[in-house]
Amino acid sequence: MIKHTPTPWMVTGKQTIRAGAKFSAAIGKTNWRNGEANAAFIVRAVNSHAMLLEAMERAADMLPANAACGVLRAALAKVKES
């Protein structure tokens, strides 16, 4: 699996996504309509990914083997393959 730039990421200005030491590395910029909201959404998703993945894994371990657990495990597998 290719490693992504470490978190946290943040939005600077209105649409530039940055990471790294003192947020000096520009990751990308959203240049389309709703760019400010899209940049904030991308950063929120990236920064919460690891915590949400861990919560899903813990929930899957606590659920009985039923359809709901199967759906959760299938979602986990999809996230981990990307």
N, C-alpha and C positions, 0 to 999 in steps of 0.2 A: 504494500500500500504506500502510495506517495504521501509524504507528510506535508501538512499545510503550515503556513506561517503561524507560530505560536500565538495564543490569545493572551491577554485581551486585545481586541480590536476596538477602534473608536472612529467616529465620524468627526472630521475637522472641516471647518468651513461649513458648507451646506451639503456637499455631496462627495467629498473625498474620504475614502476608507483607509485608515492607517493602522500600523502595528509596529512591534519591535521596540527597541530601547527608546524611551521617550517619544514613542509613536512617530519615529523618524522615517519609517519605510512606508511609502504609498503602496497600498495593495490594489486599489482601483478607484474609479470615479464613475458615478452614475450621471449620465448626461441626458437623460430623457425626461419626459413629463413625469412628474411625481418623484423626481430624483432624490430629493431630500428624504422623503418617506421611505423610498426603496433602500437607500443607504442605511438608514436607521434599522430597517427590517433585517437586512443582511447582517449587520453587526450584532443585533440582538440574537439572531439565530446562531451565528458562529459562537458567540460568547456563552450561550446557554446549552450548546450541543452536548458537551461532556456530562454535565449535571443531569440533563434529561435522559441521556443514555443510561447512566448509572441508576436512575430512578426506575426506568423501564426494566432493567435487569433485575433489580431487587423485587419489583412487583411480580415479574414472571416467576421468580423463585418462590414467592409466597402463595401464588395462585394454585388451585388444584388443576389437574390436567383436564381441561374442558375446552370448549370452543373459544371462549374469551382468551384463555391462555395461549391457545394456538395462534390466534390473530396477533397477540402481543409478540410472541416468539418469531412469527413471520416478519413482522415489522422490524424487529431487532436485527434479524438476519439481513434484511434489505439495507438497513442503515450501515451495518458493518461491512458489507461488500463494496460500498462506494468509497 
